[in-house]
Amino acid sequence: MSALVAAGVSPREMYDQATSRAPSPFGGAAVPLYRIGGLEFLRRSVRAPRVLAEALVTAMSGEGRGFSDLAWALFEALPPGLMDSSGIRDFVHRVLLSRLGSDAFADLPRRLFVVAVDLDNGEAVAFGRNGLTHVPISRAVQASTALPGLYRPVRIDGRDYVDGGVRKTAHINLAIRGGADLVICVNPIVPFLNDTAGGPLRGHLSNRGVTWVLDQTMRIMLKGRMELGLERYRREHPDVDILLIEPTRDDVRMFGYNIMRFGARRVVAEHGYRSTVALFRRNAARYRRLFARHGIRMADPFALPDVPARHPHRSELARALDASLDRLDSRLARCQLPTPARSSGGGRGGRRSSAGSSSAPARRGG
């Protein structure tokens, strides 16, 4: 999660917490990340008799297409989202306070942009820049994860916001405009390439119900938009390197688990680690050259363990100090590396960074 990385929580610690069976992640009481808002359902149910009566009058007057319109009319009585994502806000708020002592963009050691879409005007906004730095980070994260229909829009300063993916799959342009000449994009959602004849799912996806159809359809749309966006960015910014990390299309394990389910976190985290290590091993020479252009020394992926070792420190204070030492070590390593000349057009030198650090992407003229 980018907000935690920006606050100084290391990827190793996030992995350790995601795969831990402890009931108190990051030292706090475990709470549901997504809650069924019963009160909102009750509030909406009050409208049901009026909505149904209006639909009946319309159908009987001949203005409607028939009584089948009644089913659609009843959707007006449903809340704007099935679940409330306030648990996400509370979780991020608690972790930021324990690690950073603050839930404010201004107190972050790194720049962070959290993207959401204004539901009423359709425009994407980036919390953390321009006039949107006053919004708490946890609130911005809640808005950016409000998938329409499933989670309720999040109201901030009188505006309703939903998931930033509604407008674009990846807002890479924000990083480029901010001066990045190396952008690492992690996309866990790709359409599954289903073999209907002899594949592991044994038949068509539609045989498994509407949730599978909706999930695959969403993946197809998001992937298509991302491919178009990447093609455009690479054409318009040939001097910017974009590294895309995503599952293969035959990865049935990633497709079979909903990444938004908290209960699936252990399986998804472990499989994500293994598949990412495998990706870097397959492309070791190419990725090493890519990172070297930006002054980054990549660790040997073949020396990485198949399963990461547990974090050596159990207390929150020790983990925070350990993460601070990791950041200091990475910055010292960057100071020892020469700035390479760029071989691609533009000749901009990227900010030096060491492999494994959680620093921001390399910037122009660093």
C-alpha positions as a LaTeX table, in Angstrom:
\begin{tabular}{lrrr}
\hline
Residue & $x$ (\AA) & $y$ (\AA) & $z$ (\AA) \\
\hline
Met1 & 0.00 & 0.00 & 0.00 \\
Ser2 & 1.58 & 3.24 & $-1.19$ \\
Ala3 & 0.39 & 5.25 & 1.83 \\
Leu4 & 2.21 & 2.92 & 4.22 \\
Val5 & 5.37 & 2.89 & 2.09 \\
Ala6 & 5.34 & 6.70 & 2.02 \\
Ala7 & 5.05 & 6.68 & 5.83 \\
Gly8 & 8.13 & 4.48 & 6.17 \\
Val9 & 6.61 & 1.00 & 6.54 \\
Ser10 & 8.89 & $-1.36$ & 4.64 \\
Pro11 & 7.54 & $-3.89$ & 2.11 \\
Arg12 & 9.06 & $-6.66$ & 4.22 \\
Glu13 & 7.03 & $-5.56$ & 7.22 \\
Met14 & 3.83 & $-5.30$ & 5.18 \\
Tyr15 & 4.38 & $-8.82$ & 3.89 \\
Asp16 & 5.03 & $-10.07$ & 7.41 \\
Gln17 & 1.82 & $-8.50$ & 8.69 \\
Ala18 & $-0.23$ & $-9.75$ & 5.73 \\
Thr19 & 0.90 & $-13.34$ & 6.19 \\
Ser20 & 0.81 & $-13.33$ & 9.98 \\
Arg21 & $-1.91$ & $-15.20$ & 11.80 \\
Ala22 & $-1.71$ & $-12.77$ & 14.70 \\
Pro23 & $-5.07$ & $-11.20$ & 15.61 \\
Ser24 & $-3.53$ & $-7.71$ & 15.95 \\
Pro25 & $-1.86$ & $-6.51$ & 12.70 \\
Phe26 & 0.56 & $-3.62$ & 13.24 \\
Gly27 & $-0.04$ & $-3.84$ & 16.97 \\
Gly28 & $-3.70$ & $-2.84$ & 16.92 \\
Ala29 & $-6.94$ & $-4.70$ & 17.33 \\
Ala30 & $-8.13$ & $-6.31$ & 14.10 \\
Val31 & $-11.27$ & $-4.68$ & 12.70 \\
Pro32 & $-13.35$ & $-5.49$ & 9.63 \\
Leu33 & $-11.98$ & $-3.49$ & 6.72 \\
Tyr34 & $-15.37$ & $-3.49$ & 5.01 \\
Arg35 & $-18.63$ & $-3.41$ & 6.94 \\
Ile36 & $-22.22$ & $-4.06$ & 5.99 \\
Gly37 & $-24.00$ & $-0.81$ & 6.76 \\
Gly38 & $-27.28$ & $-2.00$ & 8.19 \\
Leu39 & $-28.35$ & 1.50 & 9.18 \\
Glu40 & $-28.11$ & 2.70 & 5.57 \\
Phe41 & $-30.21$ & $-0.23$ & 4.38 \\
Leu42 & $-32.88$ & 0.64 & 6.94 \\
Arg43 & $-32.80$ & 4.29 & 5.94 \\
Arg44 & $-33.22$ & 3.37 & 2.28 \\
Ser45 & $-35.97$ & 0.86 & 2.96 \\
Val46 & $-38.19$ & 3.74 & 4.10 \\
Arg47 & $-38.26$ & 4.90 & 0.48 \\
Ala48 & $-39.28$ & 1.49 & $-0.88$ \\
Pro49 & $-43.11$ & 1.94 & $-0.58$ \\
Arg50 & $-43.04$ & 5.30 & $-2.37$ \\
Val51 & $-40.73$ & 4.03 & $-5.14$ \\
Leu52 & $-42.86$ & 0.92 & $-5.63$ \\
Ala53 & $-46.11$ & 2.94 & $-5.70$ \\
Glu54 & $-44.71$ & 5.33 & $-8.33$ \\
Ala55 & $-43.54$ & 2.42 & $-10.47$ \\
Leu56 & $-46.97$ & 0.74 & $-10.24$ \\
Val57 & $-48.75$ & 3.92 & $-11.30$ \\
Thr58 & $-46.38$ & 4.33 & $-14.23$ \\
Ala59 & $-46.81$ & 0.72 & $-15.35$ \\
Met60 & $-50.61$ & 0.79 & $-15.09$ \\
Ser61 & $-50.85$ & 4.09 & $-16.98$ \\
Gly62 & $-49.10$ & 2.58 & $-19.95$ \\
Glu63 & $-46.10$ & 4.89 & $-19.70$ \\
Gly64 & $-43.91$ & 2.08 & $-18.53$ \\
Arg65 & $-42.93$ & $-0.96$ & $-20.55$ \\
Gly66 & $-44.62$ & $-3.34$ & $-18.19$ \\
Phe67 & $-44.38$ & $-4.76$ & $-14.74$ \\
Ser68 & $-40.81$ & $-5.84$ & $-15.44$ \\
Asp69 & $-39.92$ & $-2.17$ & $-14.87$ \\
Leu70 & $-40.86$ & $-2.69$ & $-11.24$ \\
Ala71 & $-37.70$ & $-4.71$ & $-10.67$ \\
Trp72 & $-35.57$ & $-1.84$ & $-11.95$ \\
Ala73 & $-37.50$ & 0.68 & $-9.90$ \\
Leu74 & $-36.71$ & $-1.22$ & $-6.73$ \\
Phe75 & $-32.99$ & $-0.60$ & $-7.31$ \\
Glu76 & $-33.68$ & 3.02 & $-6.34$ \\
Ala77 & $-34.37$ & 1.78 & $-2.83$ \\
Leu78 & $-30.91$ & 0.25 & $-2.53$ \\
Pro79 & $-28.07$ & 2.23 & $-0.88$ \\
Pro80 & $-25.32$ & 3.71 & $-3.09$ \\
Gly81 & $-23.04$ & 0.85 & $-2.06$ \\
Leu82 & $-23.50$ & $-2.52$ & $-0.41$ \\
Met83 & $-20.67$ & $-2.03$ & 2.06 \\
Asp84 & $-19.08$ & 0.73 & 4.09 \\
Ser85 & $-15.29$ & 1.07 & 3.72 \\
Ser86 & $-14.74$ & 3.05 & 6.92 \\
Gly87 & $-12.72$ & 0.11 & 8.24 \\
Ile88 & $-10.04$ & 0.87 & 5.64 \\
Arg89 & $-9.90$ & 4.46 & 6.88 \\
Asp90 & $-9.64$ & 3.39 & 10.52 \\
Phe91 & $-6.92$ & 0.83 & 9.77 \\
Val92 & $-4.74$ & 3.22 & 7.78 \\
His93 & $-5.27$ & 5.99 & 10.35 \\
Arg94 & $-4.12$ & 3.71 & 13.17 \\
Val95 & $-1.01$ & 2.52 & 11.33 \\
Leu96 & $-0.02$ & 6.05 & 10.30 \\
Leu97 & $-0.36$ & 7.33 & 13.85 \\
Ser98 & 1.70 & 4.45 & 15.25 \\
Arg99 & 4.45 & 4.83 & 12.64 \\
Leu100 & 4.42 & 8.51 & 11.71 \\
Gly101 & 2.52 & 10.14 & 14.57 \\
Ser102 & 0.36 & 11.87 & 11.99 \\
Asp103 & $-2.31$ & 11.30 & 9.36 \\
Ala104 & $-1.38$ & 14.36 & 7.29 \\
Phe105 & 0.18 & 14.57 & 3.83 \\
Ala106 & 2.41 & 17.41 & 5.00 \\
Asp107 & 4.13 & 15.16 & 7.57 \\
Leu108 & 5.09 & 12.40 & 5.13 \\
Pro109 & 8.82 & 12.00 & 4.41 \\
Arg110 & 7.92 & 11.29 & 0.76 \\
Arg111 & 5.44 & 12.74 & $-1.70$ \\
Leu112 & 2.23 & 10.76 & $-2.01$ \\
Phe113 & $-0.68$ & 11.21 & $-4.40$ \\
Val114 & $-3.90$ & 9.28 & $-3.76$ \\
Val115 & $-6.28$ & 9.35 & $-6.73$ \\
Ala116 & $-10.08$ & 9.23 & $-6.59$ \\
Val117 & $-12.85$ & 10.32 & $-8.95$ \\
Asp118 & $-15.47$ & 12.96 & $-8.17$ \\
Leu119 & $-18.74$ & 11.10 & $-8.74$ \\
Asp120 & $-20.77$ & 14.19 & $-9.63$ \\
Asn121 & $-18.49$ & 15.73 & $-12.24$ \\
Gly122 & $-16.47$ & 12.71 & $-13.37$ \\
Glu123 & $-13.09$ & 14.36 & $-12.80$ \\
Ala124 & $-10.10$ & 12.61 & $-11.25$ \\
Val125 & $-8.48$ & 14.34 & $-8.28$ \\
Ala126 & $-5.15$ & 13.63 & $-6.61$ \\
Phe127 & $-5.24$ & 14.05 & $-2.85$ \\
Gly128 & $-1.87$ & 15.23 & $-1.63$ \\
Arg129 & $-1.31$ & 17.89 & $-4.30$ \\
Asn130 & $-2.52$ & 21.42 & $-4.99$ \\
Gly131 & $-5.49$ & 22.29 & $-2.74$ \\
Leu132 & $-6.12$ & 18.76 & $-1.48$ \\
Thr133 & $-3.32$ & 18.35 & 1.07 \\
His134 & $-5.60$ & 19.14 & 4.02 \\
Val135 & $-7.55$ & 15.86 & 3.65 \\
Pro136 & $-6.35$ & 13.12 & 6.02 \\
Ile137 & $-4.39$ & 10.41 & 4.23 \\
Ser138 & $-6.65$ & 7.69 & 5.62 \\
Arg139 & $-9.74$ & 9.45 & 4.29 \\
Ala140 & $-8.17$ & 9.82 & 0.85 \\
Val141 & $-7.27$ & 6.12 & 0.81 \\
Gln142 & $-10.84$ & 5.23 & 1.74 \\
Ala143 & $-12.13$ & 7.32 & $-1.19$ \\
Ser144 & $-9.65$ & 5.81 & $-3.63$ \\
Thr145 & $-10.82$ & 2.26 & $-2.81$ \\
Ala146 & $-14.58$ & 2.94 & $-3.03$ \\
Leu147 & $-15.40$ & 0.62 & $-5.92$ \\
Pro148 & $-18.79$ & 1.78 & $-7.26$ \\
Gly149 & $-21.75$ & $-0.41$ & $-6.41$ \\
Leu150 & $-19.81$ & $-2.53$ & $-3.95$ \\
Tyr151 & $-18.56$ & 0.22 & $-1.61$ \\
Arg152 & $-20.27$ & 3.49 & $-0.87$ \\
Pro153 & $-18.93$ & 6.77 & $-2.22$ \\
Val154 & $-16.89$ & 8.71 & 0.32 \\
Arg155 & $-17.97$ & 12.30 & 0.98 \\
Ile156 & $-15.14$ & 14.78 & 1.49 \\
Asp157 & $-15.72$ & 18.53 & 1.72 \\
Gly158 & $-19.21$ & 18.13 & 0.30 \\
Arg159 & $-18.08$ & 16.05 & $-2.72$ \\
Asp160 & $-18.61$ & 12.31 & $-3.29$ \\
Tyr161 & $-15.59$ & 10.27 & $-4.41$ \\
Val162 & $-15.19$ & 6.76 & $-5.80$ \\
Asp163 & $-12.31$ & 4.51 & $-6.86$ \\
Gly164 & $-9.70$ & 6.28 & $-9.01$ \\
Gly165 & $-9.73$ & 3.35 & $-11.43$ \\
Val166 & $-13.11$ & 4.53 & $-12.70$ \\
Arg167 & $-11.32$ & 7.21 & $-14.75$ \\
Lys168 & $-7.99$ & 5.50 & $-15.48$ \\
Thr169 & $-6.53$ & 2.12 & $-14.61$ \\
Ala170 & $-3.19$ & 3.67 & $-13.68$ \\
His171 & $-2.52$ & 7.39 & $-13.25$ \\
Ile172 & 1.06 & 7.17 & $-14.47$ \\
Asn173 & 0.86 & 10.72 & $-15.83$ \\
Leu174 & 0.98 & 12.05 & $-12.25$ \\
Ala175 & 4.40 & 10.49 & $-11.72$ \\
Ile176 & 5.68 & 11.76 & $-15.09$ \\
Arg177 & 4.43 & 15.29 & $-14.44$ \\
Gly178 & 6.09 & 15.12 & $-11.03$ \\
Gly179 & 9.47 & 14.53 & $-12.71$ \\
Ala180 & 9.78 & 10.73 & $-12.67$ \\
Asp181 & 11.85 & 9.12 & $-15.41$ \\
Leu182 & 11.37 & 5.64 & $-13.95$ \\
Val183 & 7.86 & 4.49 & $-13.05$ \\
Ile184 & 7.14 & 1.07 & $-11.54$ \\
Cys185 & 3.49 & 0.15 & $-12.00$ \\
Val186 & 2.01 & $-2.79$ & $-10.10$ \\
Asn187 & $-1.20$ & $-4.10$ & $-11.64$ \\
Pro188 & $-2.67$ & $-7.17$ & $-9.88$ \\
Ile189 & $-5.84$ & $-7.27$ & $-12.02$ \\
Val190 & $-5.52$ & $-8.92$ & $-15.45$ \\
Pro191 & $-8.14$ & $-10.91$ & $-17.40$ \\
Phe192 & $-7.83$ & $-14.65$ & $-17.04$ \\
Leu193 & $-7.04$ & $-16.60$ & $-20.20$ \\
Asn194 & $-9.51$ & $-19.45$ & $-19.77$ \\
Asp195 & $-9.04$ & $-22.71$ & $-21.65$ \\
Thr196 & $-12.64$ & $-23.92$ & $-21.98$ \\
Ala197 & $-11.56$ & $-27.30$ & $-23.32$ \\
Gly198 & $-9.07$ & $-28.62$ & $-20.80$ \\
Gly199 & $-8.22$ & $-25.76$ & $-18.47$ \\
Pro200 & $-8.25$ & $-25.85$ & $-14.66$ \\
Leu201 & $-11.70$ & $-24.23$ & $-14.47$ \\
Arg202 & $-13.22$ & $-26.99$ & $-16.62$ \\
Gly203 & $-15.51$ & $-25.01$ & $-18.88$ \\
His204 & $-16.78$ & $-21.50$ & $-19.51$ \\
Leu205 & $-16.52$ & $-18.76$ & $-16.90$ \\
Ser206 & $-20.24$ & $-18.07$ & $-17.28$ \\
Asn207 & $-20.95$ & $-21.53$ & $-15.85$ \\
Arg208 & $-19.69$ & $-20.26$ & $-12.48$ \\
Gly209 & $-22.23$ & $-17.46$ & $-12.07$ \\
Val210 & $-22.60$ & $-13.73$ & $-12.33$ \\
Thr211 & $-19.74$ & $-12.82$ & $-9.98$ \\
Trp212 & $-17.23$ & $-14.56$ & $-12.24$ \\
Val213 & $-18.69$ & $-12.84$ & $-15.30$ \\
Leu214 & $-18.56$ & $-9.39$ & $-13.67$ \\
Asp215 & $-15.05$ & $-9.97$ & $-12.35$ \\
Gln216 & $-13.70$ & $-11.04$ & $-15.75$ \\
Thr217 & $-15.50$ & $-8.19$ & $-17.52$ \\
Met218 & $-13.99$ & $-5.64$ & $-15.15$ \\
Arg219 & $-10.54$ & $-7.14$ & $-15.69$ \\
Ile220 & $-10.91$ & $-6.95$ & $-19.46$ \\
Met221 & $-11.92$ & $-3.28$ & $-19.35$ \\
Leu222 & $-9.18$ & $-2.28$ & $-16.91$ \\
Lys223 & $-6.48$ & $-4.14$ & $-18.82$ \\
Gly224 & $-7.57$ & $-2.66$ & $-22.14$ \\
Arg225 & $-7.45$ & 0.88 & $-20.78$ \\
Met226 & $-4.05$ & 0.27 & $-19.21$ \\
Glu227 & $-2.57$ & $-1.01$ & $-22.47$ \\
Leu228 & $-3.83$ & 2.06 & $-24.33$ \\
Gly229 & $-2.47$ & 4.35 & $-21.63$ \\
Leu230 & 0.96 & 2.70 & $-21.57$ \\
Glu231 & 1.19 & 2.91 & $-25.35$ \\
Arg232 & 0.41 & 6.61 & $-25.20$ \\
Tyr233 & 2.84 & 7.39 & $-22.36$ \\
Arg234 & 5.68 & 5.51 & $-24.07$ \\
Arg235 & 5.00 & 7.34 & $-27.33$ \\
Glu236 & 4.75 & 10.79 & $-25.77$ \\
His237 & 7.55 & 10.28 & $-23.20$ \\
Pro238 & 10.20 & 8.04 & $-24.81$ \\
Asp239 & 12.72 & 9.12 & $-22.17$ \\
Val240 & 10.60 & 7.69 & $-19.34$ \\
Asp241 & 11.01 & 4.01 & $-18.47$ \\
Ile242 & 7.83 & 2.26 & $-17.30$ \\
Leu243 & 8.15 & $-1.16$ & $-15.67$ \\
Leu244 & 4.86 & $-3.02$ & $-15.43$ \\
Ile245 & 4.58 & $-5.82$ & $-12.88$ \\
Glu246 & 1.46 & $-7.99$ & $-13.16$ \\
Pro247 & 0.40 & $-11.65$ & $-13.00$ \\
Thr248 & 0.45 & $-13.84$ & $-16.09$ \\
Arg249 & $-2.92$ & $-14.39$ & $-17.74$ \\
Asp250 & $-2.94$ & $-18.09$ & $-16.87$ \\
Asp251 & $-2.44$ & $-17.46$ & $-13.15$ \\
Val252 & $-5.52$ & $-19.23$ & $-11.86$ \\
Arg253 & $-4.59$ & $-18.64$ & $-8.22$ \\
Met254 & $-4.61$ & $-14.85$ & $-8.56$ \\
Phe255 & $-7.85$ & $-15.01$ & $-10.54$ \\
Gly256 & $-9.52$ & $-17.34$ & $-8.07$ \\
Tyr257 & $-9.01$ & $-15.06$ & $-5.04$ \\
Asn258 & $-10.66$ & $-11.68$ & $-4.67$ \\
Ile259 & $-7.80$ & $-9.34$ & $-3.74$ \\
Met260 & $-10.25$ & $-7.15$ & $-1.78$ \\
Arg261 & $-11.05$ & $-10.00$ & 0.64 \\
Phe262 & $-9.14$ & $-9.58$ & 3.88 \\
Gly263 & $-9.30$ & $-13.34$ & 4.46 \\
Ala264 & $-7.38$ & $-13.95$ & 1.23 \\
Arg265 & $-4.48$ & $-11.70$ & 2.19 \\
Arg266 & $-2.12$ & $-14.52$ & 3.20 \\
Val267 & $-2.57$ & $-16.54$ & 0.02 \\
Val268 & $-2.41$ & $-13.47$ & $-2.23$ \\
Ala269 & 0.69 & $-12.06$ & $-0.50$ \\
Glu270 & 2.61 & $-15.33$ & $-0.60$ \\
His271 & 1.69 & $-16.06$ & $-4.20$ \\
Gly272 & 2.39 & $-12.46$ & $-5.21$ \\
Tyr273 & 5.89 & $-12.69$ & $-3.75$ \\
Arg274 & 6.69 & $-15.96$ & $-5.50$ \\
Ser275 & 5.34 & $-14.84$ & $-8.87$ \\
Thr276 & 7.21 & $-11.51$ & $-8.67$ \\
Val277 & 10.49 & $-13.24$ & $-7.86$ \\
Ala278 & 9.87 & $-15.58$ & $-10.80$ \\
Leu279 & 9.23 & $-12.55$ & $-13.06$ \\
Phe280 & 12.51 & $-10.91$ & $-12.05$ \\
Arg281 & 14.41 & $-14.17$ & $-12.52$ \\
Arg282 & 13.02 & $-14.55$ & $-16.07$ \\
Asn283 & 13.96 & $-10.97$ & $-16.94$ \\
Ala284 & 17.03 & $-10.51$ & $-14.74$ \\
Ala285 & 19.40 & $-9.21$ & $-17.43$ \\
Arg286 & 16.87 & $-6.78$ & $-18.93$ \\
Tyr287 & 15.71 & $-5.41$ & $-15.57$ \\
Arg288 & 19.28 & $-5.03$ & $-14.36$ \\
Arg289 & 20.09 & $-2.87$ & $-17.39$ \\
Leu290 & 16.91 & $-0.85$ & $-16.94$ \\
Phe291 & 17.60 & $-0.08$ & $-13.29$ \\
Ala292 & 21.25 & 0.67 & $-13.98$ \\
Arg293 & 20.18 & 3.49 & $-16.32$ \\
His294 & 18.73 & 5.18 & $-13.23$ \\
Gly295 & 21.59 & 4.48 & $-10.86$ \\
Ile296 & 19.81 & 1.60 & $-9.11$ \\
Arg297 & 21.68 & $-1.56$ & $-8.21$ \\
Met298 & 19.33 & $-4.53$ & $-8.46$ \\
Ala299 & 19.78 & $-7.43$ & $-6.07$ \\
Asp300 & 20.33 & $-10.87$ & $-7.52$ \\
Pro301 & 16.81 & $-12.38$ & $-7.84$ \\
Phe302 & 18.28 & $-15.89$ & $-7.88$ \\
Ala303 & 19.67 & $-15.30$ & $-4.38$ \\
Leu304 & 16.26 & $-14.40$ & $-2.97$ \\
Pro305 & 14.50 & $-17.03$ & $-0.85$ \\
Asp306 & 11.37 & $-18.67$ & $-2.23$ \\
Val307 & 9.62 & $-17.63$ & 0.98 \\
Pro308 & 10.80 & $-14.50$ & 2.84 \\
Ala309 & 12.12 & $-14.91$ & 6.34 \\
Arg310 & 9.97 & $-13.61$ & 9.15 \\
His311 & 10.70 & $-10.12$ & 10.36 \\
Pro312 & 13.29 & $-10.44$ & 13.14 \\
His313 & 11.68 & $-7.84$ & 15.41 \\
Arg314 & 8.28 & $-8.28$ & 17.05 \\
Ser315 & 7.79 & $-4.92$ & 18.78 \\
Glu316 & 6.44 & $-1.94$ & 16.86 \\
Leu317 & 9.24 & 0.32 & 18.09 \\
Ala318 & 11.96 & $-2.10$ & 16.95 \\
Arg319 & 10.31 & $-2.44$ & 13.55 \\
Ala320 & 10.08 & 1.32 & 13.13 \\
Leu321 & 13.77 & 1.73 & 14.01 \\
Asp322 & 14.70 & $-1.09$ & 11.65 \\
Ala323 & 12.77 & 0.54 & 8.80 \\
Ser324 & 14.53 & 3.85 & 9.50 \\
Leu325 & 17.91 & 2.13 & 9.32 \\
Asp326 & 16.92 & 0.50 & 6.02 \\
Arg327 & 16.04 & 3.92 & 4.56 \\
Leu328 & 19.29 & 5.43 & 5.82 \\
Asp329 & 21.26 & 2.54 & 4.35 \\
Ser330 & 19.57 & 2.95 & 0.97 \\
Arg331 & 20.31 & 6.68 & 0.91 \\
Leu332 & 23.97 & 6.09 & 1.76 \\
Ala333 & 24.14 & 3.51 & $-1.02$ \\
Arg334 & 22.69 & 6.02 & $-3.49$ \\
Cys335 & 25.37 & 8.55 & $-2.57$ \\
Gln336 & 28.07 & 6.00 & $-3.45$ \\
Leu337 & 26.70 & 5.24 & $-6.91$ \\
Pro338 & 27.77 & 7.32 & $-9.92$ \\
Thr339 & 24.98 & 8.98 & $-11.89$ \\
Pro340 & 24.90 & 7.20 & $-15.29$ \\
Ala341 & 24.34 & 8.97 & $-18.58$ \\
Arg342 & 20.97 & 8.22 & $-20.11$ \\
Ser343 & 21.14 & 6.38 & $-23.41$ \\
Ser344 & 17.61 & 7.30 & $-24.48$ \\
Gly345 & 16.42 & 10.65 & $-25.78$ \\
Gly346 & 16.44 & 13.61 & $-23.43$ \\
Gly347 & 19.54 & 12.58 & $-21.49$ \\
Arg348 & 18.00 & 13.20 & $-18.09$ \\
Gly349 & 19.74 & 11.68 & $-15.10$ \\
Gly350 & 17.41 & 9.95 & $-12.67$ \\
Arg351 & 17.58 & 10.21 & $-8.91$ \\
Arg352 & 19.83 & 7.54 & $-7.49$ \\
Ser353 & 18.16 & 4.79 & $-5.54$ \\
Ser354 & 19.10 & 1.37 & $-4.21$ \\
Ala355 & 17.16 & $-1.77$ & $-4.96$ \\
Gly356 & 14.63 & $-2.65$ & $-2.31$ \\
Ser357 & 14.17 & 0.88 & $-1.00$ \\
Ser358 & 10.72 & 2.44 & $-0.86$ \\
Ser359 & 11.80 & 5.81 & $-2.19$ \\
Ala360 & 9.85 & 7.75 & $-4.77$ \\
Pro361 & 10.52 & 7.14 & $-8.47$ \\
Ala362 & 13.68 & 8.71 & $-9.89$ \\
Arg363 & 13.12 & 12.33 & $-10.83$ \\
Arg364 & 14.43 & 14.57 & $-13.57$ \\
Gly365 & 17.67 & 16.29 & $-12.92$ \\
Gly366 & 18.18 & 14.45 & $-9.64$ \\
\hline
\end{tabular}
